[in-house]
Amino acid sequence: MPQTWNNKRERQYEHIKDSAEDRGASTGRAKEIAARTVNKNRAQSGESRTASKTSTKDVSPQHRGGKRSGNRQGPGGPTRDQLYNEARKKNIRGRSTMTKKELQKALGR
């Protein structure tokens, strides 16, 4: 926890770190998640001296809440790569040369 953080950011850091550990993250990973989240919030609120464009223009970590993690499916359904991985698990032959539509058909979607 850097010295430049105020009391609010310290409390936020501890809360995020504890929550990540409760969800099963290792101590090191929990600290990393908490520090990244707090630093991004500081950048968005103008508390940091330097900030990247992605830190200031992107959605806040609290609002995003996992929207980018896992195997999310966008408006067009699963991506070709997600379909390909599913076809690989089901051992479908010829999958490497199939298009997205062909993979969907082969998987019965």
C-alpha positions, 0 to 999 in steps of 0.5 A: 500500500503506497504512502500516497493513498488516503484512508478511503483508498486504504479501506478500499484496498483492504476490502477488495483484498479480503474479498478476493481471498474469500473467493479463493485467490492467493494472497499475492493475487488478491493484493495485485487485484486490490492494488490494480483496482484502487490505482485505476479508481485513483486515476479515474478520479484524478488522484494520480499524477500519471494515468494511461488512457485505458485507465481514465477512459475505460469503465470502472472496475466496480461497474464492469464486475467481471463482464470481461472474464470467463467465456462470455458470449457477445451479441453474435453468440460464441466466437469461432474460437469458442466453438472450435474449442467445444468441437475439439472437446467433442472430437469433431473431424475437420474442425480446423477448416470449418467456418463459424457457421459450419462449426455451429452446424456441426455442434447442433446449434 
